[in-house]
């Protein structure tokens, strides 16, 4: 993405490099910086008091973190956690400089609020599916979208549970049900899609 129309605070912001698996922020932390990812991917997830987790969204190249932006504008603390899923680079803008740039630059202000709008719409859609769709529909949709050209996905039942917001045991039962329908074959750490069209239809997409 181009930073040419942004004020000096943004154009000259330091860039950090984070290895995969690096913790970015934790629930209860106070945000110190505004981050713009330029390469890689950051996963943002919530954790209940019982330890159950659910993925809220991902931040990829050219995107900003909805939660960080909202916390900086509202002067609140993080209500979720974030970790890098792969090696990641990001521009780091201290909170005070972020506020100055937001006041001074219409281009930067438009970038921030357009990003907030897009992110909020995506998170809202995700939670609509979690509330209104069955677990089987959510699982089918996720597998349809994440399996590559070879119709295979390397993952675990725990990871799938985190992605679709349910328990590992529920994922195991639903995978077995999808196997019985002839839609996929699940082995340890791997899922092979046998009927991509049927799985997409079950997930609410097109064949």
C-alpha positions as CSV (number, residue, x, y, z in Angstrom):
1,X,0.0,0.0,0.0
2,X,1.1,3.6,-0.6
3,X,1.8,5.9,2.4
4,X,2.5,8.9,0.1
5,X,-0.6,10.9,1.0
6,X,-0.2,10.3,4.8
7,X,1.4,12.7,7.2
8,X,5.1,12.3,8.3
9,X,4.1,10.5,11.5
10,X,2.8,7.6,9.3
11,X,5.2,7.8,6.3
12,X,8.2,7.7,8.6
13,X,6.8,5.2,11.1
14,X,9.2,2.5,12.2
15,X,8.7,-1.0,10.8
16,X,8.9,-4.1,13.0
17,X,9.4,-7.7,12.0
18,X,7.8,-10.4,14.1
19,X,8.3,-14.2,13.8
20,X,5.4,-16.5,13.5
21,X,3.7,-17.3,16.8
22,X,4.7,-14.0,18.4
23,X,2.1,-12.6,20.8
24,X,1.1,-9.1,19.7
25,X,-1.3,-8.1,22.5
26,X,-3.3,-9.6,25.3
27,X,-6.7,-9.1,26.9
28,X,-6.6,-6.2,29.3
29,X,-3.5,-4.5,27.7
30,X,-3.7,-0.8,27.0
31,X,-2.7,-0.2,23.3
32,X,0.4,1.8,22.9
33,X,0.7,1.9,19.1
34,X,-1.4,1.9,15.9
35,X,-0.3,-1.0,13.6
36,X,-0.6,-1.3,9.9
37,X,0.4,-4.7,8.6
38,X,2.6,-4.6,5.5
39,X,3.3,-8.3,5.2
40,X,2.2,-11.5,6.9
41,X,-0.9,-12.2,9.0
42,X,-2.1,-11.5,12.6
43,X,-4.9,-13.6,14.1
44,X,-7.2,-11.8,16.6
45,X,-9.1,-14.1,19.0
46,X,-11.2,-14.0,22.1
47,X,-10.8,-16.2,25.1
48,X,-13.6,-17.0,27.7
49,X,-13.0,-17.4,31.4
50,X,-13.2,-21.1,30.9
51,X,-10.4,-21.0,28.4
52,X,-12.5,-21.5,25.2
53,X,-11.3,-19.5,22.2
54,X,-12.8,-18.2,19.0
55,X,-11.1,-16.4,16.1
56,X,-12.6,-12.9,15.5
57,X,-10.7,-11.9,12.4
58,X,-7.3,-11.8,10.7
59,X,-5.2,-8.7,9.8
60,X,-3.3,-9.1,6.5
61,X,-1.1,-6.8,4.4
62,X,-2.5,-3.3,3.9
63,X,-5.0,-3.8,6.7
64,X,-5.4,-2.3,10.2
65,X,-6.6,-4.0,13.4
66,X,-10.2,-3.1,14.2
67,X,-9.7,-3.6,18.0
68,X,-6.5,-1.6,18.2
69,X,-8.1,1.3,16.3
70,X,-11.3,1.2,18.4
71,X,-9.3,1.1,21.7
72,X,-7.0,4.0,20.6
73,X,-10.0,6.2,19.6
74,X,-12.1,5.2,22.7
75,X,-9.1,5.1,25.1
76,X,-10.1,1.6,26.3
77,X,-8.2,-1.7,26.8
78,X,-8.0,-4.7,24.7
79,X,-10.9,-7.2,25.1
80,X,-9.1,-9.9,23.0
81,X,-5.7,-11.3,22.1
82,X,-3.6,-11.4,18.9
83,X,-0.8,-13.6,17.6
84,X,1.2,-13.7,14.4
85,X,0.3,-16.7,12.2
86,X,3.3,-16.2,10.0
87,X,6.3,-14.0,9.8
88,X,4.9,-10.5,9.8
89,X,6.0,-6.9,9.1
90,X,4.1,-3.9,10.3
91,X,4.4,-0.1,10.6
92,X,4.2,1.0,14.2
93,X,2.8,4.5,15.0
94,X,2.8,5.6,18.7
95,X,-0.6,6.5,20.1
96,X,0.1,10.2,20.4
97,X,1.3,10.4,16.8
98,X,-1.7,8.4,15.6
99,X,-4.0,11.0,17.3
100,X,-2.2,13.9,15.7
101,X,-2.3,12.3,12.2
102,X,-6.0,11.5,12.6
103,X,-6.6,15.2,13.4
104,X,-4.3,16.6,10.7
105,X,-4.8,14.4,7.6
106,X,-8.1,13.8,5.8
107,X,-6.4,11.0,3.7
108,X,-5.3,9.2,6.8
109,X,-8.6,9.8,8.6
110,X,-10.4,8.3,5.6
111,X,-8.1,5.2,5.6
112,X,-8.7,4.7,9.3
113,X,-12.5,5.0,9.2
114,X,-12.9,3.1,5.9
115,X,-10.8,0.3,7.5
116,X,-13.0,0.4,10.6
117,X,-16.1,0.1,8.5
118,X,-14.9,-2.8,6.5
119,X,-13.6,-4.7,9.5
120,X,-16.8,-4.1,11.5
121,X,-18.9,-5.4,8.6
122,X,-16.7,-8.5,8.3
123,X,-16.9,-9.3,12.1
124,X,-20.6,-8.7,12.1
125,X,-21.1,-11.1,9.2
126,X,-19.0,-13.7,11.0
127,X,-21.0,-13.5,14.2
128,X,-24.3,-13.6,12.3
129,X,-23.2,-16.9,10.9
130,X,-22.2,-18.1,14.3
131,X,-25.6,-17.3,15.8
132,X,-27.8,-18.3,12.9
133,X,-26.0,-21.2,11.2
134,X,-25.6,-24.7,12.5
135,X,-22.1,-25.9,13.5
136,X,-22.2,-28.2,10.5
137,X,-22.9,-25.3,8.1
138,X,-20.0,-23.3,9.7
139,X,-17.6,-26.2,9.5
140,X,-18.6,-26.9,5.8
141,X,-18.1,-23.2,4.9
142,X,-14.8,-23.0,6.6
143,X,-13.4,-26.2,4.9
144,X,-14.7,-25.1,1.5
145,X,-12.9,-21.7,1.8
146,X,-9.7,-23.0,3.2
147,X,-9.0,-26.1,1.2
148,X,-6.6,-25.5,-1.6
149,X,-6.4,-26.7,-5.2
150,X,-5.7,-30.2,-4.1
151,X,-8.8,-30.2,-1.9
152,X,-6.7,-31.0,1.1
153,X,-6.2,-29.2,4.4
154,X,-3.7,-29.8,7.1
155,X,-5.3,-29.0,10.4
156,X,-6.5,-30.4,13.7
157,X,-9.8,-30.7,15.4
158,X,-8.7,-28.2,18.0
159,X,-7.8,-25.7,15.3
160,X,-11.1,-26.2,13.6
161,X,-13.0,-25.6,16.9
162,X,-11.1,-22.3,17.4
163,X,-12.0,-21.2,13.9
164,X,-15.7,-21.9,14.0
165,X,-16.4,-21.2,17.7
166,X,-17.3,-24.5,19.2
167,X,-15.7,-27.4,21.2
168,X,-13.3,-30.0,19.8
169,X,-15.7,-32.8,20.6
170,X,-18.4,-31.1,18.5
171,X,-16.0,-30.7,15.6
172,X,-15.1,-34.4,15.8
173,X,-18.8,-35.4,15.6
174,X,-19.5,-33.1,12.7
175,X,-16.5,-34.3,10.7
176,X,-17.8,-37.9,11.2
177,X,-21.3,-36.8,10.0
178,X,-19.7,-35.2,6.9
179,X,-17.7,-38.4,6.3
180,X,-20.9,-40.4,6.4
181,X,-22.4,-38.1,3.8
182,X,-19.5,-38.8,1.5
183,X,-18.3,-35.2,1.5
184,X,-14.8,-35.6,3.0
185,X,-12.3,-38.0,4.6
186,X,-10.7,-37.0,7.9
187,X,-7.5,-38.6,9.1
188,X,-5.1,-37.5,11.8
189,X,-4.1,-33.9,11.0
190,X,-5.5,-33.9,7.5
191,X,-8.8,-33.5,5.8
192,X,-9.5,-34.5,2.1
193,X,-12.5,-33.0,0.4
194,X,-14.3,-35.7,-1.7
195,X,-17.2,-33.6,-2.9
196,X,-16.3,-29.9,-3.0
197,X,-19.6,-28.9,-4.6
198,X,-21.7,-30.7,-2.1
199,X,-19.6,-29.3,0.8
200,X,-20.0,-25.7,-0.6
201,X,-23.7,-26.1,-0.9
202,X,-24.0,-27.3,2.7
203,X,-22.0,-24.3,3.8
204,X,-24.4,-21.9,2.1
205,X,-22.2,-21.2,-1.0
206,X,-22.5,-22.2,-4.6
207,X,-21.4,-25.5,-6.1
